[in-house]
Amino acid sequence: MDSNQLFIGNYGTRSICLEKGQGAYVQDTNGKKYLDFGCGVAVNSLGYSHPTLVNALKLQADKIWHTSNLYLNQPSSALAQELTSRTFADKVFFCNSGLEANEAALKLARKRGNEINPQKNRIVCFTGAFHGRSLFTLSLGGKEEHRKPYAPLPDAITRVEFNNSAGLQEAFNEVGDDVCAVIIEPIQGEGGVNVASPELLKLARYLSDEYNALLIFDEIQCGMGRSGGLFAYMDYAIQPDLMTCAKGLGGGFPIGCLLANEAAAQSFSAGNHGSTFGGNALAATVACEVIKIMDDDKFLANVQTMGELLAEELALLNKEFNCFSEIRGKGLLWGCQLTDKYLDSKGNKKGSKFLEKCRAAGLLLLLAGSGDVLRFAPPLIISKGQLMEAIELLRNALKDF
């Protein structure tokens, strides 16, 4: 029996079953090896089977796994210290995924707004955004076709064109007094790898201050070293009030986190929110090791160097094949917009078919945007040799497409 038949169809049909991984490589149940430049959708940032993470997990597994949120455990306390000592945040809330972290941030923002004024409940978001697939986070997403089947969705949402500072100013001119929060990804991942302009982020900070709203940065995909800094916001002379992270935080182990400054955190009190498995000892143990490895000047410098090399090599491929209309990104998160020649006779994008070619060649990639953006999110430990191997595999796929 095809295993796909056992699952609800929300992920479609999956053609390969991965069995094991080491470093930047994975192997399927047929023994075929792949170089993974999708990284579990920007999750396995230290690659597969990283010895430090494996050893830490094994040691903690012999101690205690789960305590419930009625009690403290040492690993979650240690992780809270690691995160607050390295960021703007004074407080943290642990959960299991990015979606849960965003739900917590939005819920906190709505509660704070209600404390100020019952009408202060509007959330400003951006086109191309992706914050999760719950009803609340979906309502902030960038694609109407994704939202429409689930109506009615939570309302009091204002959507602004991404990187349109004038549009953001206009939105606040119209509804600013009712805004409780602005939520933005410094680098949109699912939306097509779109980098927020410094002007947009600075204006979002200014307007949030002017109208007593919270500024939320969603760094679920672009945070934890992915942008070339520990967090993307650190490259700008601004700080958010709330920030969400997940994906790379656990290096492949499920964990999410909401970080908050002292003032914002005050709106949550006992019983306002919770997560049964949030901050469990296993996840927190692994995340502690991840952040210690990543928050290192040499580690982050290598991410920047490899990111620059990847961008250069993608540009050379584009000269050879004229395959991309735009190459954009930062650190080790890059998106390549396929040109119109990668449309079929009906005008449909052929990105998924191109990914099949790459997979057959032994390279795993991701799509983004409207299925017309190749997304590169390799492990942050990628070597120059592995990067050049990926470029050659990509070249072979382009020749054959």
C-alpha positions in Angstrom: 0.0 0.0 0.0 1.2 3.5 -0.9 1.9 5.3 2.4 0.5 8.5 0.9 -2.9 6.9 1.1 -2.7 6.8 4.9 -2.4 10.6 5.3 -4.9 13.4 4.9 -4.1 15.0 1.6 -3.0 18.4 2.7 0.6 17.8 1.7 -0.2 16.2 -1.6 1.7 13.1 -2.8 5.2 12.8 -1.6 7.5 10.9 -3.9 10.4 10.0 -1.7 10.8 8.8 1.8 13.9 10.0 3.6 15.6 7.6 5.9 18.7 9.2 7.3 21.0 12.3 7.0 24.5 13.4 7.7 25.7 17.0 7.4 24.3 18.5 4.3 23.2 15.1 2.8 20.1 12.9 3.2 19.4 9.4 1.9 16.1 7.9 0.9 14.8 4.4 1.5 16.0 3.3 -1.9 19.6 4.3 -1.0 19.7 7.4 -3.2 21.7 10.3 -1.8 20.7 14.0 -2.0 22.4 17.3 -1.3 19.8 19.2 0.7 19.5 22.9 -0.1 16.0 23.0 1.4 17.1 22.1 4.8 13.7 20.8 6.1 12.3 24.2 5.0 15.1 26.2 6.7 14.9 24.0 9.8 18.0 21.8 9.9 20.3 24.7 9.9 23.2 22.8 11.4 22.6 19.9 9.0 21.6 16.4 9.9 22.9 14.4 12.9 25.1 17.2 14.2 27.1 15.4 16.9 26.8 18.2 19.5 23.0 18.2 19.2 22.8 14.4 19.1 24.9 14.0 22.3 23.0 16.7 24.2 19.7 15.1 23.3 20.9 11.7 24.4 22.1 13.0 27.7 18.9 14.8 28.5 16.8 11.8 27.4 18.2 9.9 30.4 17.2 12.7 32.8 13.7 14.1 32.2 11.5 14.8 29.1 8.4 16.6 30.1 7.4 18.4 33.3 4.3 20.4 32.2 4.2 24.1 32.6 3.2 23.8 36.3 7.0 23.4 37.0 10.3 24.8 35.9 12.9 22.7 34.2 16.6 23.5 33.9 16.9 23.4 30.1 14.1 25.8 29.4 15.4 28.2 32.1 18.9 28.0 30.5 17.4 28.6 27.0 15.5 31.6 28.2 18.7 33.0 29.6 20.6 32.3 26.3 17.9 34.1 24.3 17.3 37.2 26.5 21.1 37.7 27.0 21.6 37.8 23.2 18.6 39.8 22.0 16.4 42.8 22.8 14.0 40.6 24.8 13.4 40.6 28.5 10.9 37.7 28.6 10.2 34.6 26.5 7.3 32.2 25.9 8.1 28.7 24.6 5.8 26.6 22.3 6.3 24.0 19.6 6.2 25.8 16.2 6.3 29.1 14.4 2.6 29.2 14.0 2.1 28.9 17.8 4.6 31.6 18.4 2.8 33.9 16.0 -0.6 33.1 17.6 0.9 34.0 21.0 2.2 37.3 19.6 -1.0 38.3 18.0 -3.1 37.3 21.0 -0.9 39.3 23.3 -1.1 42.3 21.0 -4.9 42.2 20.8 -5.1 41.9 24.6 -2.8 44.9 25.1 -4.8 46.9 22.6 -8.0 46.1 24.4 -6.5 47.3 27.7 -5.8 50.6 26.0 -9.1 50.9 24.1 -11.6 48.2 23.1 -11.4 49.6 19.5 -7.6 49.2 19.4 -7.6 45.7 17.8 -6.5 46.3 14.2 -3.4 44.4 12.9 -1.3 45.7 10.0 0.3 43.0 7.8 1.8 42.9 4.3 1.3 41.3 0.9 3.3 38.2 0.3 3.4 37.5 4.1 3.2 34.0 5.5 2.7 33.6 9.3 1.1 30.2 9.5 -2.0 28.3 8.6 -4.3 28.6 11.7 -7.4 30.8 11.2 -5.8 33.8 12.8 -2.4 33.6 11.1 -4.0 32.6 7.8 -6.0 35.8 7.9 -2.7 37.7 7.7 -1.4 35.7 4.8 -0.6 37.2 1.5 -2.7 35.0 -0.8 -6.5 35.5 -1.2 -6.9 32.0 -2.7 -5.5 30.5 0.6 -7.8 32.6 2.8 -11.1 32.4 0.9 -12.1 28.8 1.6 -12.0 29.4 5.4 -14.2 32.4 5.7 -15.3 34.0 7.9 -11.8 34.7 9.2 -10.7 37.0 12.0 -11.2 40.6 10.9 -9.8 44.0 11.8 -6.9 43.3 9.4 -5.2 46.0 7.2 -3.0 44.6 4.4 -0.3 46.9 2.9 1.9 46.3 -0.1 5.3 44.9 1.0 8.1 47.5 0.8 5.6 50.3 0.1 6.5 52.8 2.8 4.0 55.3 1.4 1.2 52.7 1.6 2.1 52.0 5.3 2.0 55.6 6.1 -1.4 55.9 4.4 -2.8 53.0 6.3 -1.8 54.6 9.6 -3.3 57.9 8.5 -6.6 56.1 8.0 -6.8 53.7 10.9 -3.7 54.3 13.1 -5.5 54.9 16.3 -7.1 51.4 16.0 -3.9 49.6 15.3 -2.6 47.3 18.1 0.2 45.7 16.1 2.3 45.7 12.9 3.6 42.2 12.0 6.3 41.9 9.3 9.0 39.4 8.2 12.4 41.2 7.7 12.9 38.6 4.9 9.8 37.0 3.5 10.5 33.3 2.9 7.3 31.7 1.5 6.3 34.9 -0.2 9.3 34.6 -2.6 12.4 35.6 -0.6 11.7 39.3 -0.4 14.0 41.4 1.7 12.3 44.3 3.6 13.8 47.7 2.9 15.4 49.5 5.8 13.0 52.4 5.1 10.0 50.1 5.6 11.2 48.7 8.9 12.2 52.1 10.3 8.9 53.6 9.4 7.1 50.6 10.9 9.0 51.2 14.2 8.3 55.0 14.1 4.5 54.5 13.4 4.2 51.8 16.0 5.7 54.2 18.6 3.5 57.1 17.4 0.3 55.2 17.6 1.2 53.1 20.7 1.2 49.8 18.8 3.5 46.8 19.1 6.0 46.0 16.3 6.2 42.3 15.7 9.0 40.7 13.7 8.4 37.3 12.4 11.9 35.8 12.2 10.7 32.2 12.1 12.4 31.5 8.7 15.0 34.3 8.5 16.2 34.2 12.1 18.8 32.0 13.8 21.7 32.8 11.6 19.9 32.4 8.3 20.3 36.1 7.3 24.0 36.2 8.2 23.4 37.6 11.7 22.0 35.8 14.7 18.7 37.6 13.9 17.8 39.7 10.9 16.7 42.7 13.0 20.2 43.1 14.2 21.3 44.5 10.9 19.0 47.5 11.4 19.2 50.2 14.0 15.7 49.3 15.3 14.3 46.7 17.7 10.9 45.1 17.7 8.6 44.8 20.7 7.9 41.2 20.0 9.7 38.6 17.9 8.8 35.1 16.9 11.3 32.4 16.1 11.2 28.6 15.5 12.5 26.5 12.6 16.3 26.8 13.0 16.1 27.4 16.7 15.8 23.6 17.4 18.1 22.5 14.6 15.4 20.0 13.5 13.8 19.5 16.9 10.3 21.1 17.3 10.3 24.3 19.2 8.9 27.8 18.9 9.5 31.0 20.9 7.9 34.4 21.4 10.4 37.0 22.7 9.1 40.2 24.3 10.4 43.3 25.8 9.3 44.0 29.4 6.5 46.5 28.5 4.9 44.2 26.0 5.1 41.2 28.1 3.1 42.7 30.9 -0.2 42.2 29.0 0.0 38.4 29.6 -0.7 37.1 33.1 -1.3 33.7 34.6 -3.9 31.8 32.6 -3.9 34.1 29.6 -2.0 31.7 27.3 -0.2 28.4 27.4 1.3 25.4 25.6 1.3 21.9 27.0 4.6 20.9 25.5 6.2 24.3 25.2 9.6 24.5 26.8 9.9 20.8 27.2 13.4 19.7 28.4 14.4 17.8 25.2 13.6 20.7 22.8 15.2 23.3 25.1 18.3 21.3 25.6 18.9 21.0 21.8 18.0 24.7 21.2 20.6 25.8 23.9 23.3 24.0 21.9 22.1 25.4 18.6 22.3 29.0 19.8 25.7 28.5 21.4 27.1 27.2 18.1 25.5 29.9 16.0 26.2 33.0 18.1 29.9 33.0 17.1 31.6 35.5 14.9 33.4 32.9 12.8 30.2 30.9 12.3 28.2 33.9 11.1 31.0 35.2 9.0 31.0 31.9 7.1 27.3 32.2 6.6 27.9 35.6 5.0 30.8 34.3 2.9 28.9 31.3 1.6 25.8 33.4 1.0 27.9 35.8 -1.2 29.4 32.9 -3.1 26.0 31.4 -3.6 24.6 34.7 -5.0 27.7 35.0 -7.3 27.3 31.5 -8.7 23.6 31.9 -9.2 24.3 35.1 -11.2 26.8 33.2 -13.4 24.3 30.4 -14.0 21.8 33.1 -15.0 24.3 34.5 -17.6 24.6 31.0 -19.0 21.0 30.0 -19.2 19.0 33.3 -18.8 16.7 31.4 -16.4 16.1 34.0 -13.7 14.4 37.4 -13.9 15.6 38.3 -10.5 18.0 36.9 -7.8 17.3 38.2 -4.3 18.1 37.3 -0.7 20.5 37.6 2.1 22.9 35.3 4.0 21.9 31.8 3.1 18.3 32.4 2.1 18.0 33.2 -1.6 15.2 33.2 -4.2 15.5 33.1 -7.9 12.5 34.2 -10.0 12.1 31.9 -13.0 11.7 33.7 -16.3 8.6 33.4 -18.5 10.2 30.7 -20.6 9.5 28.4 -17.6 5.7 28.7 -18.3 3.8 26.0 -20.0 1.5 26.5 -23.0 -1.3 27.5 -20.6 0.8 30.1 -18.8 1.2 27.9 -15.6 4.4 28.0 -13.7 6.7 25.0 -14.1 8.7 25.4 -10.9 7.5 22.1 -9.4 8.6 20.2 -12.6 11.9 21.9 -12.4 12.3 20.8 -8.8 11.6 17.2 -9.9 14.5 17.6 -12.3 16.7 18.8 -9.5 15.6 16.0 -7.3 16.4 13.4 -9.9 19.8 14.9 -10.2 20.3 14.6 -6.5 19.6 18.2 -5.3 16.7 19.1 -3.0 15.4 22.7 -3.3 12.2 24.6 -2.4 9.7 26.7 -4.2 8.3 30.1 -3.0 6.1 32.9 -4.2 3.6 31.6 -6.7 5.5 28.5 -7.5 7.9 30.5 -9.8 10.7 31.2 -7.3 13.4 28.7 -6.6 14.3 29.0 -2.9 17.7 28.1 -1.6 18.1 27.5 2.2 21.1 25.2 2.7 22.4 24.2 6.1 24.4 27.0 7.6 27.4 24.7 7.9 27.6 24.3 4.1 31.1 24.1 2.7 32.4 25.7 -0.5 32.8 22.3 -2.0 29.2 21.3 -1.2 28.0 24.6 -2.5 29.8 24.2 -5.8 28.5 20.7 -6.0 24.9 22.1 -5.7 25.6 24.6 -8.5 26.8 21.9 -10.8 23.7 19.7 -10.1 21.6 22.8 -10.7 23.4 23.4 -14.0 22.8 19.8 -15.1 19.1 20.2 -14.3 18.9 23.5 -16.3 20.5 21.8 -19.3 18.0 19.0 -19.2 14.9 21.2 -18.7 
